[in-house]
């Protein structure tokens, strides 16, 4: 059984703890399914919840996997 969550369009806009596949880094990010910062996405991706327009921090779901759901309270504690 995989340690990763399977995300769908219903998860759009929700916060997740993600693991970057090639580095093992974990961070909190918001899942986006179709659009992000006014841009149409080719692949679902994760973005910094505080700076979603910063495309340099976008991570496509092919390069990162969701590990767990995160409440907005838990996100505030990560800062």
mmCIF file of the N, C-alpha and C atoms, coordinates in Angstrom:
data_MODEL
# 
_entry.id   MODEL 
# 
loop_
_atom_site.group_PDB 
_atom_site.id 
_atom_site.type_symbol 
_atom_site.label_atom_id 
_atom_site.label_alt_id 
_atom_site.label_comp_id 
_atom_site.label_asym_id 
_atom_site.label_entity_id 
_atom_site.label_seq_id 
_atom_site.pdbx_PDB_ins_code 
_atom_site.Cartn_x 
_atom_site.Cartn_y 
_atom_site.Cartn_z 
_atom_site.occupancy 
_atom_site.B_iso_or_equiv 
_atom_site.pdbx_formal_charge 
_atom_site.auth_seq_id 
_atom_site.auth_comp_id 
_atom_site.auth_asym_id 
_atom_site.auth_atom_id 
_atom_site.pdbx_PDB_model_num 
ATOM 1   N N  . UNK A 1 1  ? 0.834   -1.187 0.000   1.00 0.00 ? 1  UNK A N  1 
ATOM 2   C CA . UNK A 1 1  ? 0.000   0.000  0.000   1.00 0.00 ? 1  UNK A CA 1 
ATOM 3   C C  . UNK A 1 1  ? 0.882   1.255  0.000   1.00 0.00 ? 1  UNK A C  1 
ATOM 4   N N  . UNK A 1 2  ? 0.516   2.249  -0.781  1.00 0.00 ? 2  UNK A N  1 
ATOM 5   C CA . UNK A 1 2  ? 1.296   3.475  -0.917  1.00 0.00 ? 2  UNK A CA 1 
ATOM 6   C C  . UNK A 1 2  ? 1.124   4.385  0.300   1.00 0.00 ? 2  UNK A C  1 
ATOM 7   N N  . UNK A 1 3  ? 2.184   5.120  0.629   1.00 0.00 ? 3  UNK A N  1 
ATOM 8   C CA . UNK A 1 3  ? 2.127   6.114  1.702   1.00 0.00 ? 3  UNK A CA 1 
ATOM 9   C C  . UNK A 1 3  ? 1.520   7.426  1.216   1.00 0.00 ? 3  UNK A C  1 
ATOM 10  N N  . UNK A 1 4  ? 1.233   7.521  -0.070  1.00 0.00 ? 4  UNK A N  1 
ATOM 11  C CA . UNK A 1 4  ? 0.752   8.762  -0.667  1.00 0.00 ? 4  UNK A CA 1 
ATOM 12  C C  . UNK A 1 4  ? -0.754  8.739  -0.880  1.00 0.00 ? 4  UNK A C  1 
ATOM 13  N N  . UNK A 1 5  ? -1.344  9.931  -0.850  1.00 0.00 ? 5  UNK A N  1 
ATOM 14  C CA . UNK A 1 5  ? -2.779  10.069 -1.093  1.00 0.00 ? 5  UNK A CA 1 
ATOM 15  C C  . UNK A 1 5  ? -3.045  10.159 -2.588  1.00 0.00 ? 5  UNK A C  1 
ATOM 16  N N  . UNK A 1 6  ? -4.185  9.696  -3.004  1.00 0.00 ? 6  UNK A N  1 
ATOM 17  C CA . UNK A 1 6  ? -4.640  9.869  -4.382  1.00 0.00 ? 6  UNK A CA 1 
ATOM 18  C C  . UNK A 1 6  ? -5.576  11.066 -4.387  1.00 0.00 ? 6  UNK A C  1 
ATOM 19  N N  . UNK A 1 7  ? -5.200  12.119 -5.107  1.00 0.00 ? 7  UNK A N  1 
ATOM 20  C CA . UNK A 1 7  ? -5.988  13.344 -5.131  1.00 0.00 ? 7  UNK A CA 1 
ATOM 21  C C  . UNK A 1 7  ? -6.852  13.397 -6.385  1.00 0.00 ? 7  UNK A C  1 
ATOM 22  N N  . UNK A 1 8  ? -8.000  14.033 -6.247  1.00 0.00 ? 8  UNK A N  1 
ATOM 23  C CA . UNK A 1 8  ? -8.942  14.175 -7.361  1.00 0.00 ? 8  UNK A CA 1 
ATOM 24  C C  . UNK A 1 8  ? -9.335  15.645 -7.482  1.00 0.00 ? 8  UNK A C  1 
ATOM 25  N N  . UNK A 1 9  ? -10.181 15.944 -8.447  1.00 0.00 ? 9  UNK A N  1 
ATOM 26  C CA . UNK A 1 9  ? -10.648 17.315 -8.647  1.00 0.00 ? 9  UNK A CA 1 
ATOM 27  C C  . UNK A 1 9  ? -11.360 17.848 -7.399  1.00 0.00 ? 9  UNK A C  1 
ATOM 28  N N  . UNK A 1 10 ? -11.968 16.970 -6.596  1.00 0.00 ? 10 UNK A N  1 
ATOM 29  C CA . UNK A 1 10 ? -12.652 17.394 -5.376  1.00 0.00 ? 10 UNK A CA 1 
ATOM 30  C C  . UNK A 1 10 ? -11.682 17.935 -4.324  1.00 0.00 ? 10 UNK A C  1 
ATOM 31  N N  . UNK A 1 11 ? -10.402 17.613 -4.451  1.00 0.00 ? 11 UNK A N  1 
ATOM 32  C CA . UNK A 1 11 ? -9.385  18.096 -3.510  1.00 0.00 ? 11 UNK A CA 1 
ATOM 33  C C  . UNK A 1 11 ? -8.836  19.465 -3.894  1.00 0.00 ? 11 UNK A C  1 
ATOM 34  N N  . UNK A 1 12 ? -9.303  20.015 -5.001  1.00 0.00 ? 12 UNK A N  1 
ATOM 35  C CA . UNK A 1 12 ? -8.835  21.306 -5.485  1.00 0.00 ? 12 UNK A CA 1 
ATOM 36  C C  . UNK A 1 12 ? -8.954  22.373 -4.394  1.00 0.00 ? 12 UNK A C  1 
ATOM 37  N N  . UNK A 1 13 ? -7.858  23.089 -4.135  1.00 0.00 ? 13 UNK A N  1 
ATOM 38  C CA . UNK A 1 13 ? -7.851  24.186 -3.178  1.00 0.00 ? 13 UNK A CA 1 
ATOM 39  C C  . UNK A 1 13 ? -7.565  23.780 -1.741  1.00 0.00 ? 13 UNK A C  1 
ATOM 40  N N  . UNK A 1 14 ? -7.426  22.499 -1.460  1.00 0.00 ? 14 UNK A N  1 
ATOM 41  C CA . UNK A 1 14 ? -7.184  22.036 -0.097  1.00 0.00 ? 14 UNK A CA 1 
ATOM 42  C C  . UNK A 1 14 ? -5.680  21.968 0.197   1.00 0.00 ? 14 UNK A C  1 
ATOM 43  N N  . UNK A 1 15 ? -5.351  22.086 1.484   1.00 0.00 ? 15 UNK A N  1 
ATOM 44  C CA . UNK A 1 15 ? -3.960  22.033 1.928   1.00 0.00 ? 15 UNK A CA 1 
ATOM 45  C C  . UNK A 1 15 ? -3.522  20.593 2.196   1.00 0.00 ? 15 UNK A C  1 
ATOM 46  N N  . UNK A 1 16 ? -2.283  20.299 1.787   1.00 0.00 ? 16 UNK A N  1 
ATOM 47  C CA . UNK A 1 16 ? -1.702  18.977 1.993   1.00 0.00 ? 16 UNK A CA 1 
ATOM 48  C C  . UNK A 1 16 ? -0.244  19.119 2.401   1.00 0.00 ? 16 UNK A C  1 
ATOM 49  N N  . UNK A 1 17 ? 0.234   18.155 3.170   1.00 0.00 ? 17 UNK A N  1 
ATOM 50  C CA . UNK A 1 17 ? 1.664   18.022 3.397   1.00 0.00 ? 17 UNK A CA 1 
ATOM 51  C C  . UNK A 1 17 ? 2.158   17.196 2.213   1.00 0.00 ? 17 UNK A C  1 
ATOM 52  N N  . UNK A 1 18 ? 3.147   17.727 1.487   1.00 0.00 ? 18 UNK A N  1 
ATOM 53  C CA . UNK A 1 18 ? 3.657   17.025 0.305   1.00 0.00 ? 18 UNK A CA 1 
ATOM 54  C C  . UNK A 1 18 ? 5.114   16.657 0.501   1.00 0.00 ? 18 UNK A C  1 
ATOM 55  N N  . UNK A 1 19 ? 5.537   15.651 -0.224  1.00 0.00 ? 19 UNK A N  1 
ATOM 56  C CA . UNK A 1 19 ? 6.943   15.240 -0.240  1.00 0.00 ? 19 UNK A CA 1 
ATOM 57  C C  . UNK A 1 19 ? 7.455   15.399 -1.662  1.00 0.00 ? 19 UNK A C  1 
ATOM 58  N N  . UNK A 1 20 ? 8.537   16.173 -1.819  1.00 0.00 ? 20 UNK A N  1 
ATOM 59  C CA . UNK A 1 20 ? 9.178   16.334 -3.113  1.00 0.00 ? 20 UNK A CA 1 
ATOM 60  C C  . UNK A 1 20 ? 9.921   15.028 -3.392  1.00 0.00 ? 20 UNK A C  1 
ATOM 61  N N  . UNK A 1 21 ? 9.648   14.397 -4.511  1.00 0.00 ? 21 UNK A N  1 
ATOM 62  C CA . UNK A 1 21 ? 10.148  13.057 -4.778  1.00 0.00 ? 21 UNK A CA 1 
ATOM 63  C C  . UNK A 1 21 ? 11.667  12.994 -4.866  1.00 0.00 ? 21 UNK A C  1 
ATOM 64  N N  . UNK A 1 22 ? 12.295  13.914 -5.602  1.00 0.00 ? 22 UNK A N  1 
ATOM 65  C CA . UNK A 1 22 ? 13.746  13.777 -5.808  1.00 0.00 ? 22 UNK A CA 1 
ATOM 66  C C  . UNK A 1 22 ? 14.601  14.264 -4.638  1.00 0.00 ? 22 UNK A C  1 
ATOM 67  N N  . UNK A 1 23 ? 14.030  15.063 -3.706  1.00 0.00 ? 23 UNK A N  1 
ATOM 68  C CA . UNK A 1 23 ? 14.828  15.559 -2.584  1.00 0.00 ? 23 UNK A CA 1 
ATOM 69  C C  . UNK A 1 23 ? 14.374  15.030 -1.229  1.00 0.00 ? 23 UNK A C  1 
ATOM 70  N N  . UNK A 1 24 ? 13.138  14.555 -1.157  1.00 0.00 ? 24 UNK A N  1 
ATOM 71  C CA . UNK A 1 24 ? 12.592  14.097 0.115   1.00 0.00 ? 24 UNK A CA 1 
ATOM 72  C C  . UNK A 1 24 ? 12.092  15.225 1.002   1.00 0.00 ? 24 UNK A C  1 
ATOM 73  N N  . UNK A 1 25 ? 12.231  16.488 0.546   1.00 0.00 ? 25 UNK A N  1 
ATOM 74  C CA . UNK A 1 25 ? 11.752  17.641 1.313   1.00 0.00 ? 25 UNK A CA 1 
ATOM 75  C C  . UNK A 1 25 ? 10.244  17.536 1.507   1.00 0.00 ? 25 UNK A C  1 
ATOM 76  N N  . UNK A 1 26 ? 9.771   17.918 2.678   1.00 0.00 ? 26 UNK A N  1 
ATOM 77  C CA . UNK A 1 26 ? 8.337   17.990 2.930   1.00 0.00 ? 26 UNK A CA 1 
ATOM 78  C C  . UNK A 1 26 ? 7.958   19.431 3.192   1.00 0.00 ? 26 UNK A C  1 
ATOM 79  N N  . UNK A 1 27 ? 6.800   19.827 2.676   1.00 0.00 ? 27 UNK A N  1 
ATOM 80  C CA . UNK A 1 27 ? 6.283   21.171 2.913   1.00 0.00 ? 27 UNK A CA 1 
ATOM 81  C C  . UNK A 1 27 ? 4.774   21.152 2.796   1.00 0.00 ? 27 UNK A C  1 
ATOM 82  N N  . UNK A 1 28 ? 4.167   22.223 3.243   1.00 0.00 ? 28 UNK A N  1 
ATOM 83  C CA . UNK A 1 28 ? 2.719   22.365 3.127   1.00 0.00 ? 28 UNK A CA 1 
ATOM 84  C C  . UNK A 1 28 ? 2.428   23.146 1.861   1.00 0.00 ? 28 UNK A C  1 
ATOM 85  N N  . UNK A 1 29 ? 1.481   22.648 1.087   1.00 0.00 ? 29 UNK A N  1 
ATOM 86  C CA . UNK A 1 29 ? 1.140   23.291 -0.178  1.00 0.00 ? 29 UNK A CA 1 
ATOM 87  C C  . UNK A 1 29 ? -0.347  23.110 -0.451  1.00 0.00 ? 29 UNK A C  1 
ATOM 88  N N  . UNK A 1 30 ? -0.859  23.971 -1.314  1.00 0.00 ? 30 UNK A N  1 
ATOM 89  C CA . UNK A 1 30 ? -2.261  23.899 -1.715  1.00 0.00 ? 30 UNK A CA 1 
ATOM 90  C C  . UNK A 1 30 ? -2.334  23.204 -3.073  1.00 0.00 ? 30 UNK A C  1 
ATOM 91  N N  . UNK A 1 31 ? -3.234  22.234 -3.171  1.00 0.00 ? 31 UNK A N  1 
ATOM 92  C CA . UNK A 1 31 ? -3.414  21.474 -4.404  1.00 0.00 ? 31 UNK A CA 1 
ATOM 93  C C  . UNK A 1 31 ? -4.287  22.266 -5.374  1.00 0.00 ? 31 UNK A C  1 
ATOM 94  N N  . UNK A 1 32 ? -3.874  22.326 -6.625  1.00 0.00 ? 32 UNK A N  1 
ATOM 95  C CA . UNK A 1 32 ? -4.646  22.995 -7.688  1.00 0.00 ? 32 UNK A CA 1 
ATOM 96  C C  . UNK A 1 32 ? -4.804  22.023 -8.838  1.00 0.00 ? 32 UNK A C  1 
ATOM 97  N N  . UNK A 1 33 ? -6.042  21.874 -9.285  1.00 0.00 ? 33 UNK A N  1 
ATOM 98  C CA . UNK A 1 33 ? -6.342  20.865 -10.300 1.00 0.00 ? 33 UNK A CA 1 
ATOM 99  C C  . UNK A 1 33 ? -6.357  21.422 -11.726 1.00 0.00 ? 33 UNK A C  1 
ATOM 100 N N  . UNK A 1 34 ? -7.043  22.533 -11.966 1.00 0.00 ? 34 UNK A N  1 
ATOM 101 C CA . UNK A 1 34 ? -7.187  23.037 -13.333 1.00 0.00 ? 34 UNK A CA 1 
ATOM 102 C C  . UNK A 1 34 ? -6.583  24.421 -13.567 1.00 0.00 ? 34 UNK A C  1 
ATOM 103 N N  . UNK A 1 35 ? -6.697  25.297 -12.581 1.00 0.00 ? 35 UNK A N  1 
ATOM 104 C CA . UNK A 1 35 ? -6.220  26.672 -12.734 1.00 0.00 ? 35 UNK A CA 1 
ATOM 105 C C  . UNK A 1 35 ? -5.442  27.084 -11.494 1.00 0.00 ? 35 UNK A C  1 
ATOM 106 N N  . UNK A 1 36 ? -4.450  27.958 -11.706 1.00 0.00 ? 36 UNK A N  1 
ATOM 107 C CA . UNK A 1 36 ? -3.684  28.503 -10.594 1.00 0.00 ? 36 UNK A CA 1 
ATOM 108 C C  . UNK A 1 36 ? -3.186  29.884 -10.988 1.00 0.00 ? 36 UNK A C  1 
ATOM 109 N N  . UNK A 1 37 ? -3.508  30.875 -10.171 1.00 0.00 ? 37 UNK A N  1 
ATOM 110 C CA . UNK A 1 37 ? -3.099  32.265 -10.421 1.00 0.00 ? 37 UNK A CA 1 
ATOM 111 C C  . UNK A 1 37 ? -3.463  32.706 -11.843 1.00 0.00 ? 37 UNK A C  1 
ATOM 112 N N  . UNK A 1 38 ? -4.649  32.312 -12.292 1.00 0.00 ? 38 UNK A N  1 
ATOM 113 C CA . UNK A 1 38 ? -5.140  32.704 -13.608 1.00 0.00 ? 38 UNK A CA 1 
ATOM 114 C C  . UNK A 1 38 ? -4.531  31.946 -14.771 1.00 0.00 ? 38 UNK A C  1 
ATOM 115 N N  . UNK A 1 39 ? -3.761  30.923 -14.494 1.00 0.00 ? 39 UNK A N  1 
ATOM 116 C CA . UNK A 1 39 ? -3.128  30.135 -15.563 1.00 0.00 ? 39 UNK A CA 1 
ATOM 117 C C  . UNK A 1 39 ? -3.750  28.747 -15.629 1.00 0.00 ? 39 UNK A C  1 
ATOM 118 N N  . UNK A 1 40 ? -3.979  28.284 -16.825 1.00 0.00 ? 40 UNK A N  1 
ATOM 119 C CA . UNK A 1 40 ? -4.467  26.923 -17.012 1.00 0.00 ? 40 UNK A CA 1 
ATOM 120 C C  . UNK A 1 40 ? -3.304  25.959 -16.816 1.00 0.00 ? 40 UNK A C  1 
ATOM 121 N N  . UNK A 1 41 ? -3.521  24.919 -16.049 1.00 0.00 ? 41 UNK A N  1 
ATOM 122 C CA . UNK A 1 41 ? -2.465  23.960 -15.750 1.00 0.00 ? 41 UNK A CA 1 
ATOM 123 C C  . UNK A 1 41 ? -2.499  22.774 -16.696 1.00 0.00 ? 41 UNK A C  1 
ATOM 124 N N  . UNK A 1 42 ? -1.339  22.309 -17.094 1.00 0.00 ? 42 UNK A N  1 
ATOM 125 C CA . UNK A 1 42 ? -1.234  21.091 -17.902 1.00 0.00 ? 42 UNK A CA 1 
ATOM 126 C C  . UNK A 1 42 ? -1.398  19.865 -17.017 1.00 0.00 ? 42 UNK A C  1 
ATOM 127 N N  . UNK A 1 43 ? -0.855  19.972 -15.789 1.00 0.00 ? 43 UNK A N  1 
ATOM 128 C CA . UNK A 1 43 ? -0.917  18.881 -14.824 1.00 0.00 ? 43 UNK A CA 1 
ATOM 129 C C  . UNK A 1 43 ? -1.365  19.472 -13.495 1.00 0.00 ? 43 UNK A C  1 
ATOM 130 N N  . UNK A 1 44 ? -2.050  18.718 -12.669 1.00 0.00 ? 44 UNK A N  1 
ATOM 131 C CA . UNK A 1 44 ? -2.351  19.214 -11.329 1.00 0.00 ? 44 UNK A CA 1 
ATOM 132 C C  . UNK A 1 44 ? -1.044  19.555 -10.622 1.00 0.00 ? 44 UNK A C  1 
ATOM 133 N N  . UNK A 1 45 ? -1.074  20.561 -9.751  1.00 0.00 ? 45 UNK A N  1 
ATOM 134 C CA . UNK A 1 45 ? 0.155   20.920 -9.056  1.00 0.00 ? 45 UNK A CA 1 
ATOM 135 C C  . UNK A 1 45 ? -0.120  21.460 -7.667  1.00 0.00 ? 45 UNK A C  1 
ATOM 136 N N  . UNK A 1 46 ? 0.949   21.664 -6.926  1.00 0.00 ? 46 UNK A N  1 
ATOM 137 C CA . UNK A 1 46 ? 0.912   22.194 -5.580  1.00 0.00 ? 46 UNK A CA 1 
ATOM 138 C C  . UNK A 1 46 ? 1.590   23.552 -5.585  1.00 0.00 ? 46 UNK A C  1 
ATOM 139 N N  . UNK A 1 47 ? 1.053   24.488 -4.793  1.00 0.00 ? 47 UNK A N  1 
ATOM 140 C CA . UNK A 1 47 ? 1.624   25.836 -4.725  1.00 0.00 ? 47 UNK A CA 1 
ATOM 141 C C  . UNK A 1 47 ? 1.727   26.287 -3.278  1.00 0.00 ? 47 UNK A C  1 
ATOM 142 N N  . UNK A 1 48 ? 2.645   27.213 -3.033  1.00 0.00 ? 48 UNK A N  1 
ATOM 143 C CA . UNK A 1 48 ? 2.789   27.820 -1.716  1.00 0.00 ? 48 UNK A CA 1 
ATOM 144 C C  . UNK A 1 48 ? 1.461   28.496 -1.379  1.00 0.00 ? 48 UNK A C  1 
ATOM 145 N N  . UNK A 1 49 ? 0.831   28.141 -0.256  1.00 0.00 ? 49 UNK A N  1 
ATOM 146 C CA . UNK A 1 49 ? -0.475  28.725 0.053   1.00 0.00 ? 49 UNK A CA 1 
ATOM 147 C C  . UNK A 1 49 ? -0.429  30.227 0.315   1.00 0.00 ? 49 UNK A C  1 
ATOM 148 N N  . UNK A 1 50 ? 0.727   30.745 0.739   1.00 0.00 ? 50 UNK A N  1 
ATOM 149 C CA . UNK A 1 50 ? 0.844   32.174 1.020   1.00 0.00 ? 50 UNK A CA 1 
ATOM 150 C C  . UNK A 1 50 ? 1.224   33.006 -0.197  1.00 0.00 ? 50 UNK A C  1 
ATOM 151 N N  . UNK A 1 51 ? 1.841   32.372 -1.198  1.00 0.00 ? 51 UNK A N  1 
ATOM 152 C CA . UNK A 1 51 ? 2.280   33.073 -2.402  1.00 0.00 ? 51 UNK A CA 1 
ATOM 153 C C  . UNK A 1 51 ? 1.965   32.236 -3.644  1.00 0.00 ? 51 UNK A C  1 
ATOM 154 N N  . UNK A 1 52 ? 0.681   32.013 -3.929  1.00 0.00 ? 52 UNK A N  1 
ATOM 155 C CA . UNK A 1 52 ? 0.325   31.128 -5.041  1.00 0.00 ? 52 UNK A CA 1 
ATOM 156 C C  . UNK A 1 52 ? 0.769   31.634 -6.412  1.00 0.00 ? 52 UNK A C  1 
ATOM 157 N N  . UNK A 1 53 ? 1.014   32.921 -6.540  1.00 0.00 ? 53 UNK A N  1 
ATOM 158 C CA . UNK A 1 53 ? 1.432   33.466 -7.835  1.00 0.00 ? 53 UNK A CA 1 
ATOM 159 C C  . UNK A 1 53 ? 2.915   33.222 -8.114  1.00 0.00 ? 53 UNK A C  1 
ATOM 160 N N  . UNK A 1 54 ? 3.683   32.775 -7.113  1.00 0.00 ? 54 UNK A N  1 
ATOM 161 C CA . UNK A 1 54 ? 5.114   32.516 -7.282  1.00 0.00 ? 54 UNK A CA 1 
ATOM 162 C C  . UNK A 1 54 ? 5.307   31.174 -7.989  1.00 0.00 ? 54 UNK A C  1 
ATOM 163 N N  . UNK A 1 55 ? 5.306   31.203 -9.313  1.00 0.00 ? 55 UNK A N  1 
ATOM 164 C CA . UNK A 1 55 ? 5.365   29.968 -10.093 1.00 0.00 ? 55 UNK A CA 1 
ATOM 165 C C  . UNK A 1 55 ? 6.688   29.212 -9.911  1.00 0.00 ? 55 UNK A C  1 
ATOM 166 N N  . UNK A 1 56 ? 7.723   29.879 -9.391  1.00 0.00 ? 56 UNK A N  1 
ATOM 167 C CA . UNK A 1 56 ? 8.992   29.189 -9.170  1.00 0.00 ? 56 UNK A CA 1 
ATOM 168 C C  . UNK A 1 56 ? 8.886   28.142 -8.055  1.00 0.00 ? 56 UNK A C  1 
ATOM 169 N N  . UNK A 1 57 ? 7.858   28.260 -7.224  1.00 0.00 ? 57 UNK A N  1 
ATOM 170 C CA . UNK A 1 57 ? 7.661   27.285 -6.144  1.00 0.00 ? 57 UNK A CA 1 
ATOM 171 C C  . UNK A 1 57 ? 6.566   26.278 -6.466  1.00 0.00 ? 57 UNK A C  1 
ATOM 172 N N  . UNK A 1 58 ? 5.969   26.365 -7.645  1.00 0.00 ? 58 UNK A N  1 
ATOM 173 C CA . UNK A 1 58 ? 4.963   25.379 -8.028  1.00 0.00 ? 58 UNK A CA 1 
ATOM 174 C C  . UNK A 1 58 ? 5.640   24.033 -8.220  1.00 0.00 ? 58 UNK A C  1 
ATOM 175 N N  . UNK A 1 59 ? 4.986   22.983 -7.774  1.00 0.00 ? 59 UNK A N  1 
ATOM 176 C CA . UNK A 1 59 ? 5.497   21.630 -7.940  1.00 0.00 ? 59 UNK A CA 1 
ATOM 177 C C  . UNK A 1 59 ? 4.384   20.793 -8.543  1.00 0.00 ? 59 UNK A C  1 
ATOM 178 N N  . UNK A 1 60 ? 4.629   20.235 -9.720  1.00 0.00 ? 60 UNK A N  1 
ATOM 179 C CA . UNK A 1 60 ? 3.619   19.385 -10.353 1.00 0.00 ? 60 UNK A CA 1 
ATOM 180 C C  . UNK A 1 60 ? 3.488   18.078 -9.603  1.00 0.00 ? 60 UNK A C  1 
ATOM 181 N N  . UNK A 1 61 ? 2.301   17.513 -9.638  1.00 0.00 ? 61 UNK A N  1 
ATOM 182 C CA . UNK A 1 61 ? 2.072   16.290 -8.863  1.00 0.00 ? 61 UNK A CA 1 
ATOM 183 C C  . UNK A 1 61 ? 2.857   15.095 -9.395  1.00 0.00 ? 61 UNK A C  1 
ATOM 184 N N  . UNK A 1 62 ? 3.518   15.243 -10.505 1.00 0.00 ? 62 UNK A N  1 
ATOM 185 C CA . UNK A 1 62 ? 4.425   14.186 -10.980 1.00 0.00 ? 62 UNK A CA 1 
ATOM 186 C C  . UNK A 1 62 ? 5.750   14.223 -10.224 1.00 0.00 ? 62 UNK A C  1 
ATOM 187 N N  . UNK A 1 63 ? 6.073   15.402 -9.651  1.00 0.00 ? 63 UNK A N  1 
ATOM 188 C CA . UNK A 1 63 ? 7.346   15.586 -8.938  1.00 0.00 ? 63 UNK A CA 1 
ATOM 189 C C  . UNK A 1 63 ? 7.184   15.600 -7.421  1.00 0.00 ? 63 UNK A C  1 
ATOM 190 N N  . UNK A 1 64 ? 5.954   15.611 -6.958  1.00 0.00 ? 64 UNK A N  1 
ATOM 191 C CA . UNK A 1 64 ? 5.680   15.619 -5.524  1.00 0.00 ? 64 UNK A CA 1 
ATOM 192 C C  . UNK A 1 64 ? 4.412   14.815 -5.285  1.00 0.00 ? 64 UNK A C  1 
ATOM 193 N N  . UNK A 1 65 ? 4.305   14.270 -4.094  1.00 0.00 ? 65 UNK A N  1 
ATOM 194 C CA . UNK A 1 65 ? 3.129   13.474 -3.753  1.00 0.00 ? 65 UNK A CA 1 
ATOM 195 C C  . UNK A 1 65 ? 2.571   13.962 -2.419  1.00 0.00 ? 65 UNK A C  1 
ATOM 196 N N  . UNK A 1 66 ? 1.249   13.937 -2.307  1.00 0.00 ? 66 UNK A N  1 
ATOM 197 C CA . UNK A 1 66 ? 0.591   14.318 -1.064  1.00 0.00 ? 66 UNK A CA 1 
ATOM 198 C C  . UNK A 1 66 ? 0.762   13.199 -0.042  1.00 0.00 ? 66 UNK A C  1 
ATOM 199 N N  . UNK A 1 67 ? 1.189   13.584 1.156   1.00 0.00 ? 67 UNK A N  1 
ATOM 200 C CA . UNK A 1 67 ? 1.424   12.626 2.234   1.00 0.00 ? 67 UNK A CA 1 
ATOM 201 C C  . UNK A 1 67 ? 0.237   12.604 3.192   1.00 0.00 ? 67 UNK A C  1 
ATOM 202 N N  . UNK A 1 68 ? -0.305  13.811 3.492   1.00 0.00 ? 68 UNK A N  1 
ATOM 203 C CA . UNK A 1 68 ? -1.430  13.880 4.428   1.00 0.00 ? 68 UNK A CA 1 
ATOM 204 C C  . UNK A 1 68 ? -2.193  15.182 4.234   1.00 0.00 ? 68 UNK A C  1 
ATOM 205 N N  . UNK A 1 69 ? -3.426  15.204 4.725   1.00 0.00 ? 69 UNK A N  1 
ATOM 206 C CA . UNK A 1 69 ? -4.242  16.420 4.740   1.00 0.00 ? 69 UNK A CA 1 
ATOM 207 C C  . UNK A 1 69 ? -3.705  17.335 5.824   1.00 0.00 ? 69 UNK A C  1 
ATOM 208 N N  . UNK A 1 70 ? -3.901  18.639 5.645   1.00 0.00 ? 70 UNK A N  1 
ATOM 209 C CA . UNK A 1 70 ? -3.456  19.623 6.622   1.00 0.00 ? 70 UNK A CA 1 
ATOM 210 C C  . UNK A 1 70 ? -4.619  20.573 6.894   1.00 0.00 ? 70 UNK A C  1 
ATOM 211 N N  . UNK A 1 71 ? -4.855  20.850 8.168   1.00 0.00 ? 71 UNK A N  1 
ATOM 212 C CA . UNK A 1 71 ? -5.854  21.861 8.510   1.00 0.00 ? 71 UNK A CA 1 
ATOM 213 C C  . UNK A 1 71 ? -5.205  23.234 8.400   1.00 0.00 ? 71 UNK A C  1 
ATOM 214 N N  . UNK A 1 72 ? -5.994  24.276 8.251   1.00 0.00 ? 72 UNK A N  1 
ATOM 215 C CA . UNK A 1 72 ? -5.420  25.622 8.138   1.00 0.00 ? 72 UNK A CA 1 
ATOM 216 C C  . UNK A 1 72 ? -4.726  26.012 9.441   1.00 0.00 ? 72 UNK A C  1 
ATOM 217 N N  . UNK A 1 73 ? -5.165  25.500 10.587  1.00 0.00 ? 73 UNK A N  1 
ATOM 218 C CA . UNK A 1 73 ? -4.489  25.788 11.852  1.00 0.00 ? 73 UNK A CA 1 
ATOM 219 C C  . UNK A 1 73 ? -3.083  25.204 11.858  1.00 0.00 ? 73 UNK A C  1 
ATOM 220 N N  . UNK A 1 74 ? -2.937  23.989 11.369  1.00 0.00 ? 74 UNK A N  1 
ATOM 221 C CA . UNK A 1 74 ? -1.620  23.341 11.316  1.00 0.00 ? 74 UNK A CA 1 
ATOM 222 C C  . UNK A 1 74 ? -0.696  24.095 10.375  1.00 0.00 ? 74 UNK A C  1 
ATOM 223 N N  . UNK A 1 75 ? -1.241  24.641 9.288   1.00 0.00 ? 75 UNK A N  1 
ATOM 224 C CA . UNK A 1 75 ? -0.436  25.411 8.347   1.00 0.00 ? 75 UNK A CA 1 
ATOM 225 C C  . UNK A 1 75 ? 0.154   26.643 9.025   1.00 0.00 ? 75 UNK A C  1 
ATOM 226 N N  . UNK A 1 76 ? -0.597  27.301 9.867   1.00 0.00 ? 76 UNK A N  1 
ATOM 227 C CA . UNK A 1 76 ? -0.123  28.494 10.560  1.00 0.00 ? 76 UNK A CA 1 
ATOM 228 C C  . UNK A 1 76 ? 1.034   28.156 11.504  1.00 0.00 ? 76 UNK A C  1 
ATOM 229 N N  . UNK A 1 77 ? 1.039   26.975 12.062  1.00 0.00 ? 77 UNK A N  1 
ATOM 230 C CA . UNK A 1 77 ? 2.100   26.571 12.974  1.00 0.00 ? 77 UNK A CA 1 
ATOM 231 C C  . UNK A 1 77 ? 3.418   26.308 12.274  1.00 0.00 ? 77 UNK A C  1 
ATOM 232 N N  . UNK A 1 78 ? 3.401   26.083 10.971  1.00 0.00 ? 78 UNK A N  1 
ATOM 233 C CA . UNK A 1 78 ? 4.603   25.743 10.207  1.00 0.00 ? 78 UNK A CA 1 
ATOM 234 C C  . UNK A 1 78 ? 5.482   26.952 9.940   1.00 0.00 ? 78 UNK A C  1 
ATOM 235 N N  . UNK A 1 79 ? 4.999   28.151 10.173  1.00 0.00 ? 79 UNK A N  1 
ATOM 236 C CA . UNK A 1 79 ? 5.757   29.352 9.829   1.00 0.00 ? 79 UNK A CA 1 
ATOM 237 C C  . UNK A 1 79 ? 6.780   29.693 10.863  1.00 0.00 ? 79 UNK A C  1 
# 
